[in-house]
Protein backbone atom coordinates (compact mmCIF):
# COMPACT_ATOMS: atom_id res chain seq x y z
CA UNK A 1 0.00 0.00 0.00
CA UNK A 2 1.26 3.49 -0.90
CA UNK A 3 0.67 6.23 1.64
CA UNK A 4 0.43 9.94 0.87
CA UNK A 5 0.81 12.70 3.42
CA UNK A 6 -1.55 15.61 2.74
CA UNK A 7 -1.10 19.09 4.13
CA UNK A 8 -4.00 21.24 5.36
CA UNK A 9 -6.30 23.02 2.96
CA UNK A 10 -5.57 26.74 2.67
CA UNK A 11 -7.03 29.64 0.75
CA UNK A 12 -4.78 31.03 -1.98
CA UNK A 13 -5.87 34.65 -1.60
CA UNK A 14 -7.22 36.48 1.39
CA UNK A 15 -9.50 38.31 -1.03
CA UNK A 16 -10.80 36.93 -4.30
CA UNK A 17 -8.98 38.06 -7.43
CA UNK A 18 -10.82 40.52 -9.64
CA UNK A 19 -8.31 40.83 -12.49
CA UNK A 20 -9.93 41.01 -15.91
CA UNK A 21 -9.64 42.80 -19.20
CA UNK A 22 -8.39 39.82 -21.18
CA UNK A 23 -4.84 39.85 -19.80
CA UNK A 24 -2.96 38.47 -16.80
CA UNK A 25 -0.32 41.20 -17.01
CA UNK A 26 3.45 40.95 -17.39
CA UNK A 27 5.51 38.76 -15.07
CA UNK A 28 9.16 39.93 -15.13
CA UNK A 29 12.05 38.01 -13.62
CA UNK A 30 12.66 38.40 -9.89
CA UNK A 31 16.04 39.09 -8.33
CA UNK A 32 17.37 38.13 -4.89
CA UNK A 33 17.44 34.92 -2.88
CA UNK A 34 14.02 35.77 -1.47
CA UNK A 35 12.55 38.50 -3.66
CA UNK A 36 11.22 41.35 -1.54
CA UNK A 37 7.69 41.05 -2.87
CA UNK A 38 7.45 37.59 -1.27
CA UNK A 39 7.47 39.08 2.22
CA UNK A 40 4.83 40.65 4.42
CA UNK A 41 5.82 43.34 6.88
CA UNK A 42 7.01 41.68 10.07
CA UNK A 43 6.97 38.21 8.56
CA UNK A 44 10.47 36.70 8.22
CA UNK A 45 9.32 33.98 5.82
CA UNK A 46 8.14 34.30 2.24
CA UNK A 47 4.38 34.70 2.44
CA UNK A 48 2.42 31.87 0.93
CA UNK A 49 -0.99 33.06 -0.07
CA UNK A 50 -3.88 34.16 2.07
CA UNK A 51 -3.49 32.36 5.37
CA UNK A 52 -2.32 34.76 8.05
CA UNK A 53 -1.36 37.53 5.63
CA UNK A 54 -2.39 41.11 6.33
CA UNK A 55 -2.07 42.13 2.68
CA UNK A 56 -5.15 42.90 0.60
CA UNK A 57 -4.74 40.42 -2.24
CA UNK A 58 -7.57 41.28 -4.61
CA UNK A 59 -5.06 42.27 -7.28
CA UNK A 60 -1.67 41.58 -5.64
CA UNK A 61 0.54 38.68 -6.68
CA UNK A 62 0.34 35.51 -4.63
CA UNK A 63 2.99 32.79 -4.30
CA UNK A 64 2.73 29.24 -2.97
CA UNK A 65 6.12 28.45 -1.45
CA UNK A 66 6.94 24.74 -1.74
CA UNK A 67 8.46 24.29 1.72
CA UNK A 68 5.56 25.92 3.55
CA UNK A 69 5.04 22.82 5.67
CA UNK A 70 5.46 21.46 9.16
CA UNK A 71 8.40 19.41 7.89
CA UNK A 72 10.77 22.31 7.26
CA UNK A 73 12.39 21.82 3.87
CA UNK A 74 10.25 18.89 2.76
CA UNK A 75 9.11 19.63 -0.78
CA UNK A 76 5.76 18.37 -2.08
CA UNK A 77 5.23 15.98 -4.96
CA UNK A 78 1.95 17.56 -6.00
CA UNK A 79 -0.62 20.22 -5.26
CA UNK A 80 -4.38 19.74 -5.09
CA UNK A 81 -6.62 22.74 -5.70
CA UNK A 82 -10.34 23.50 -5.72
CA UNK A 83 -11.39 26.68 -7.52
CA UNK A 84 -14.22 28.88 -6.30
CA UNK A 85 -15.46 32.39 -6.95
CA UNK A 86 -18.30 34.86 -6.92
CA UNK A 87 -20.88 35.19 -9.65
CA UNK A 88 -23.77 33.24 -11.10
CA UNK A 89 -24.11 29.58 -12.01
CA UNK A 90 -22.13 28.80 -15.24
CA UNK A 91 -20.03 31.99 -14.99
CA UNK A 92 -16.34 31.38 -15.71
CA UNK A 93 -12.85 32.53 -14.81
CA UNK A 94 -9.35 31.41 -15.80
CA UNK A 95 -6.51 30.17 -13.61
CA UNK A 96 -2.98 30.21 -14.97
CA UNK A 97 -0.17 28.59 -12.98
CA UNK A 98 3.36 29.93 -13.28
CA UNK A 99 6.23 27.73 -12.06
CA UNK A 100 9.21 29.65 -10.66
CA UNK A 101 12.82 28.42 -10.63
CA UNK A 102 15.61 30.11 -8.72
CA UNK A 103 19.01 30.15 -10.45
CA UNK A 104 22.12 30.91 -8.40
CA UNK A 105 25.50 32.24 -9.53
CA UNK A 106 28.29 32.09 -6.96
CA UNK A 107 31.09 34.62 -6.90
CA UNK A 108 33.42 34.49 -3.90
CA UNK A 109 34.65 38.04 -4.50
CA UNK A 110 31.27 39.67 -3.88
CA UNK A 111 29.23 40.19 -0.76
CA UNK A 112 26.94 38.37 -0.48
CA UNK A 113 28.83 35.70 -2.50
CA UNK A 114 25.82 34.71 -4.60
CA UNK A 115 23.40 36.18 -7.09
CA UNK A 116 19.87 34.87 -7.48
CA UNK A 117 17.50 35.22 -10.38
CA UNK A 118 13.98 33.81 -10.46
CA UNK A 119 12.41 32.99 -13.82
CA UNK A 120 9.11 31.35 -14.66
CA UNK A 121 7.50 29.03 -17.17
CA UNK A 122 3.80 28.38 -17.64
CA UNK A 123 2.82 25.18 -15.84
CA UNK A 124 -0.80 25.06 -17.05
CA UNK A 125 -3.93 27.13 -17.63
CA UNK A 126 -7.52 26.25 -16.77
CA UNK A 127 -11.10 27.35 -17.40
CA UNK A 128 -13.23 27.09 -14.25
CA UNK A 129 -17.04 27.19 -14.38
CA UNK A 130 -19.06 28.15 -11.30
CA UNK A 131 -21.84 25.88 -10.12
CA UNK A 132 -24.71 26.05 -7.62
CA UNK A 133 -22.64 24.50 -4.79
CA UNK A 134 -21.54 27.19 -2.32
CA UNK A 135 -19.37 27.29 0.76
CA UNK A 136 -20.83 26.78 4.22
CA UNK A 137 -23.28 29.36 5.50
CA UNK A 138 -21.50 31.61 7.98
CA UNK A 139 -18.09 30.25 6.95
CA UNK A 140 -15.14 32.64 6.89
CA UNK A 141 -12.98 30.73 4.38
CA UNK A 142 -15.21 30.17 1.36
CA UNK A 143 -18.65 31.03 2.74
CA UNK A 144 -22.04 31.00 1.11
CA UNK A 145 -21.18 34.07 -0.99
CA UNK A 146 -18.83 31.99 -3.15
CA UNK A 147 -19.56 29.13 -5.52
CA UNK A 148 -17.34 26.13 -6.24
CA UNK A 149 -16.65 24.95 -9.79
CA UNK A 150 -18.07 21.71 -11.17
CA UNK A 151 -16.42 22.03 -14.58
CA UNK A 152 -12.64 22.46 -14.78
CA UNK A 153 -10.97 22.15 -18.17
CA UNK A 154 -7.40 22.56 -19.38
CA UNK A 155 -6.94 25.33 -21.95
CA UNK A 156 -5.75 23.94 -25.31
CA UNK A 157 -1.96 23.49 -25.48
CA UNK A 158 -1.55 24.86 -21.95
CA UNK A 159 -0.50 21.81 -19.94
CA UNK A 160 0.86 18.27 -20.19
CA UNK A 161 -1.74 15.56 -19.57
CA UNK A 162 0.91 13.49 -17.75
CA UNK A 163 1.26 16.13 -15.03
CA UNK A 164 -2.30 16.46 -13.75
CA UNK A 165 -5.50 14.63 -12.87
CA UNK A 166 -8.89 16.39 -13.04
CA UNK A 167 -12.12 15.68 -11.17
CA UNK A 168 -14.68 17.65 -13.16
CA UNK A 169 -18.06 16.16 -12.15
CA UNK A 170 -20.34 18.61 -14.03
CA UNK A 171 -23.18 17.80 -11.64
CA UNK A 172 -23.29 20.84 -9.32
CA UNK A 173 -20.71 19.38 -6.92
CA UNK A 174 -17.20 20.79 -6.41
CA UNK A 175 -14.41 19.74 -8.75
CA UNK A 176 -10.69 19.45 -8.01
CA UNK A 177 -7.33 19.20 -9.78
CA UNK A 178 -4.25 17.24 -8.63
CA UNK A 179 -1.16 18.66 -10.28
CA UNK A 180 2.53 17.69 -10.30
CA UNK A 181 4.83 20.32 -8.78
CA UNK A 182 7.42 19.61 -11.51
CA UNK A 183 10.25 20.02 -9.01
CA UNK A 184 10.00 23.81 -8.70
CA UNK A 185 10.18 25.58 -5.32
CA UNK A 186 7.39 28.05 -6.00
CA UNK A 187 4.09 28.27 -7.88
CA UNK A 188 2.09 31.39 -8.65
CA UNK A 189 -1.64 31.11 -9.42
CA UNK A 190 -2.98 33.94 -11.57
CA UNK A 191 -6.66 34.66 -12.08
CA UNK A 192 -8.54 36.28 -14.92
CA UNK A 193 -12.26 36.77 -14.62
CA UNK A 194 -14.33 36.23 -17.75
CA UNK A 195 -18.03 36.31 -16.82
CA UNK A 196 -17.54 35.60 -13.09
CA UNK A 197 -17.19 38.47 -10.62
CA UNK A 198 -14.04 37.09 -8.97
CA UNK A 199 -11.96 33.94 -8.54
CA UNK A 200 -9.95 32.15 -5.87
CA UNK A 201 -8.98 28.62 -4.87
CA UNK A 202 -8.29 26.29 -1.98
CA UNK A 203 -5.08 24.28 -2.13
CA UNK A 204 -3.03 21.71 -0.25
CA UNK A 205 0.29 19.99 -0.82
CA UNK A 206 0.75 16.22 -1.19
CA UNK A 207 4.00 14.61 0.01
CORFEN-V128995 format. One record per pair of residues at least 4 apart in sequence whose ideal C-beta (glycine too) atoms are under 7 Angstrom apart, sorted by sequence separation. I is the first residue (numbers start at 1). J is the second residue. If there is no record, write none. Layout:
i->I j->J
i->I j->J
This chain:
i->13 j->17
i->31 j->35
i->32 j->36
i->34 j->38
i->39 j->43
i->43 j->47
i->53 j->57
i->56 j->60
i->87 j->91
i->135 j->139
i->139 j->143
i->142 j->146
i->154 j->158
i->159 j->163
i->169 j->173
i->193 j->197
i->19 j->24
i->30 j->35
i->34 j->39
i->55 j->60
i->57 j->62
i->67 j->72
i->69 j->74
i->108 j->113
i->154 j->159
i->159 j->164
i->193 j->198
i->47 j->53
i->67 j->73
i->107 j->113
i->135 j->141
i->169 j->175
i->193 j->199
i->39 j->46
i->40 j->47
i->50 j->57
i->67 j->74
i->106 j->113
i->135 j->142
i->137 j->144
i->168 j->175
i->38 j->46
i->39 j->47
i->67 j->75
i->85 j->93
i->106 j->114
i->107 j->115
i->135 j->143
i->136 j->144
i->167 j->175
i->191 j->199
i->38 j->47
i->66 j->75
i->105 j->114
i->135 j->144
i->167 j->176
i->66 j->76
i->104 j->114
i->105 j->115
i->134 j->144
i->135 j->146
i->166 j->177
i->34 j->46
i->83 j->95
i->104 j->116
i->134 j->146
i->189 j->201
i->40 j->53
i->49 j->62
i->134 j->147
i->164 j->177
i->165 j->178
i->40 j->54
i->102 j->116
i->103 j->117
i->133 j->147
i->152 j->166
i->164 j->178
i->40 j->55
i->48 j->63
i->49 j->64
i->132 j->147
i->133 j->148
i->153 j->168
i->164 j->179
i->48 j->64
i->102 j->118
i->103 j->119
i->131 j->147
i->152 j->168
i->163 j->179
i->164 j->180
i->46 j->63
i->48 j->65
i->101 j->118
i->130 j->147
i->131 j->148
i->133 j->150
i->151 j->168
i->163 j->180
i->100 j->118
i->101 j->119
i->131 j->149
i->46 j->65
i->130 j->149
i->131 j->150
i->150 j->169
i->151 j->170
i->163 j->182
i->48 j->68
i->100 j->120
i->129 j->149
i->150 j->170
i->99 j->120
i->128 j->149
i->129 j->150
i->150 j->171
i->98 j->120
i->99 j->121
i->129 j->151
i->150 j->172
i->150 j->173
i->152 j->175
i->37 j->61
i->98 j->122
i->99 j->123
i->128 j->152
i->150 j->174
i->151 j->175
i->38 j->63
i->98 j->123
i->149 j->174
i->150 j->175
i->152 j->177
i->96 j->122
i->97 j->123
i->126 j->152
i->127 j->153
i->148 j->174
i->149 j->175
i->97 j->124
i->126 j->153
i->126 j->154
i->127 j->155
i->96 j->125
i->126 j->155
i->124 j->154
i->125 j->155
i->94 j->125
i->95 j->126
i->94 j->126
i->94 j->127
i->95 j->128
i->125 j->158
i->124 j->158
i->125 j->159
i->92 j->127
i->93 j->128
i->124 j->159
i->13 j->49
i->14 j->50
i->92 j->128
i->122 j->158
i->12 j->49
i->13 j->50
i->92 j->129
i->11 j->49
i->12 j->50
i->10 j->49
i->11 j->50
i->14 j->53
i->90 j->129
i->91 j->130
i->133 j->172
i->11 j->51
i->18 j->58
i->19 j->59
i->90 j->130
i->124 j->164
i->132 j->172
i->133 j->173
i->10 j->51
i->15 j->56
i->17 j->58
i->18 j->59
i->89 j->130
i->131 j->172
i->133 j->174
i->15 j->57
i->16 j->58
i->17 j->59
i->88 j->130
i->89 j->131
i->14 j->57
i->15 j->58
i->87 j->130
i->89 j->132
i->13 j->57
i->83 j->128
i->85 j->130
i->13 j->62
i->12 j->62
i->84 j->135
i->124 j->179
i->84 j->142
i->86 j->145
i->123 j->182
i->86 j->146
i->87 j->147
i->85 j->146
i->7 j->69
i->84 j->146
i->85 j->147
i->84 j->147
i->84 j->148
i->123 j->187
i->84 j->149
i->82 j->148
i->83 j->149
i->130 j->196
i->16 j->85
i->83 j->152
i->16 j->86
i->27 j->98
i->128 j->199
i->24 j->96
i->33 j->116
i->35 j->118
i->99 j->182
i->101 j->184
i->102 j->185
i->32 j->116
i->100 j->184
i->31 j->116
i->99 j->184
i->31 j->117
i->100 j->186
i->29 j->117
i->30 j->118
i->99 j->187
i->100 j->188
i->29 j->118
i->98 j->187
i->29 j->119
i->97 j->187
i->98 j->188
i->82 j->174
i->97 j->189
i->98 j->190
i->27 j->120
i->82 j->176
i->95 j->189
i->96 j->190
i->81 j->176
i->80 j->176
i->81 j->177
i->95 j->191
i->80 j->177
i->94 j->191
i->80 j->178
i->93 j->191
i->94 j->192
i->93 j->192
i->78 j->178
i->79 j->179
i->93 j->193
i->94 j->194
i->78 j->179
i->93 j->194
i->78 j->180
i->79 j->181
i->92 j->194
i->78 j->181
i->92 j->195
i->93 j->196
i->77 j->181
i->91 j->195
i->92 j->196
i->95 j->199
i->76 j->181
i->91 j->196
i->93 j->199
i->95 j->201
i->79 j->187
i->87 j->195
i->87 j->196
i->86 j->196
i->87 j->197
i->85 j->196
i->86 j->197
i->85 j->197
i->86 j->198
i->85 j->198
i->85 j->199
i->66 j->181
i->85 j->200
i->83 j->199
i->84 j->200
i->84 j->201
i->83 j->201
i->66 j->185
i->82 j->201
i->66 j->186
i->81 j->201
i->82 j->202
i->65 j->186
i->81 j->202
i->64 j->186
i->81 j->203
i->63 j->186
i->64 j->187
i->80 j->203
i->79 j->203
i->80 j->204
i->63 j->188
i->62 j->188
i->79 j->205
i->80 j->206
i->61 j->188
i->62 j->189
i->78 j->206
i->76 j->205
i->77 j->206
i->11 j->141
i->76 j->206
i->77 j->207
i->76 j->207
i->74 j->207
i->69 j->205
i->64 j->203
i->24 j->190
i->24 j->192
i->19 j->191
i->20 j->192
i->19 j->192
i->20 j->193
i->17 j->191
i->19 j->193
i->18 j->193
i->12 j->189
i->18 j->198
i->17 j->198
i->16 j->198
i->17 j->199
i->16 j->199
i->17 j->200
i->16 j->200
i->13 j->200
i->12 j->200
i->11 j->200
i->12 j->201
i->11 j->202
i->12 j->203
i->10 j->202
i->9 j->202
i->10 j->203
i->10 j->204
i->9 j->204
i->8 j->204
i->7 j->204
i->6 j->204
i->7 j->205
i->6 j->206
i->4 j->206
i->5 j->207
